[in-house]
Amino acid sequence: MKTPTEFVKEWMKTVCSNDVNAIISQYKEDAVLLGTLDKKVRKGLDKIKEYFDFFVQLKPCGKITEIIEKDYGHIAVINGTYDFDLVEDDKQILAPARFTFVLERVGITWKIQSHHSSKQP
């Protein structure tokens, strides 16, 4: 089984694929997302999919710059920072952000229960 940190790194690779269905498959059915470029709190896969349908249009790919893991057995909390490269108006921009993932162990894998991401101030 992947560690929580390995799972989050894999999540980033999946985001870089720009495959919305692959991205949302990593979230629990009743997960909550506060997206990096979103004003809404989104609950459930349908709402989370709406966000990623928008987000992948910016061709996001990023790298994790700092990560701190707290593993409590069936729950893990991962905090850190990442830098997203995005394409807006045919220009590549850098969007540094900070994140918190709350992961829940489901069988032999992790699923995202809550994900908060916000641009760095």
CORFEN-V705398 format. One record per helix or strand. SS is the DSSP state (alpha for helix, beta for strand). FROM is the first residue (numbers start at 1). TO is the last residue. If there is no record, write none. Layout:
# CORFEN-V705398
((SS/FROM/TO) (SS/FROM/TO))
This chain:
# CORFEN-V705398
((alpha/4/17) (alpha/20/24) (beta/27/34) (beta/42/43) (alpha/45/58) (beta/61/71) (beta/75/88) (beta/91/106) (beta/109/119))
